[in-house]
Amino acid sequence: MGKSSPSPPPAPDYVGAATAQGAANAETALATAQLSNPNIIGPYGSQTVQYGVGDNKYIPTITQTLTPAAMETLEAQQDVQMNLANLAQQGISTAQSVLGQPFNYSGPNIQTSLGQQGTLNYGPEMGQYGTAGSVNAGAYGQAGGVNANQYGNLMSGADMSGVAAMPVNAGMTGQQAIMDRLAPQLARQSAATQQQLANQGITSGSEAYRNAMIQEQQGQNDLLSQAALQGIGLDMGANQQGYGQAMGQANLYNQALGQGFGQASQAQQLQNQAIFQNFGQGLQGNAAINAAIAQNYGQGINSQQLQNQAISQNFGQGVTAQSQANAAMGQNYGQAGTSAGLFNQAVGQDYNMDLGSAQFGNTAAQQALTQELDFRNQPLNEIIGLMGGSQIQTPQFQGYTGANIAPPPIFGAAQAQGQGDMQNYGIQQAGANAQSAGMTGLLGSGMMAGAMLLSDRRLKSNIVKVGTHPLGIGIYEYDIFGERQRGVMADEVEKVMPEAVMTHESGYKMVNYGALNA
């Protein structure tokens, strides 16, 4: 039942695939161009696209042909354009003759003066009848105020300090000591397990070898976890003891600090009482002083109010006198303004009459200038009209455009095929390794306990049932990996003993034949 290693698949021909991919890309581009640029036959003509042969098959040639009627229309438009150009050429001599003479305006002149209309009387001068006056509020004195700060300010203050704290630190020496003692034992146990597997013929890298080492590693992890928990317990006890001692020392120190703080507080209270007593006596003395200051302040306010009343009375009398003087000046100013207004109305009437006459003359001069400019520009306008008339309209055809058509993924298919061949080779190699790793018999033929063999129905062919296992499942002969073998089906074993079945990393089922023989 041994199985030799399968032969590796041949390497994919990536160079050939790349060459084929390039040829497919070129053919796809040519097909894209042919689909995107059809031959067009319309009412004005036709457009055909042709491609070369051989190395020139990717070079397009576009031929555009007009219908007879469209060709006659185009030729007629060209004749009209040519005749208009010749006529414009004749008009150039006329334009040169006109533009060769300097422009000379012979129309009426523009009137810029209205003559002497007299001088406008703008009214009486502001200072002619006197100037209105105002009152300076500061001329009668300034009302005073009181600064509260000049009578003194009351002040008080206090100062406080803080208390320090002590930190606590813990160690982990107990756990480290247990772990250091357990490490040599775990190393010897791991070496012994590896030697035992080697003596049993289980090679490194096989499935049975990995399962045995996983069990060994799980046992070591359990021992390490127990050792870590024991060490943590010892460390926590030591930390708790050290923390208690540090807390005891801190409490004694804090008691001493509290006693000293209490004594200092009593002394400070006595000192504060003395200060408060002195403050009360000073406050009483200051209250007497403030009462005297307030009395003086009230007398000053009364005196200032009497002074402000006198200033206000003087200010009112001055304003009344100034108002009467301003009224007299306003009356004189109004009389002089009325006389000036009548004179200005007469001057304005004469001015409007002369202005209307001047505007009429200027309008006639502007019209004459416009007429002479039109005569001068007429030859140029005729040439421009001839050159811009009857534009040639050429029928428009579809331009050459491109499009994209995805080429067949030849190179990608070659890569996928190579990857698939290597994957199948890996599965066959894994099956061969599993079949040859200590497999010397089946169902009582001395097979090693714990051997996992690929036994997936999907890997087998020509299946024939030859017996029945004590578990009630069938025993079959079949072809697998190129040879005839005897065994069970993983799907049947999974129904009666699921713990004896596992899934290989390739996705196929494996059976622990040692568990079936137990």
Disulfide bonds with the S-S distance in Angstrom:
none
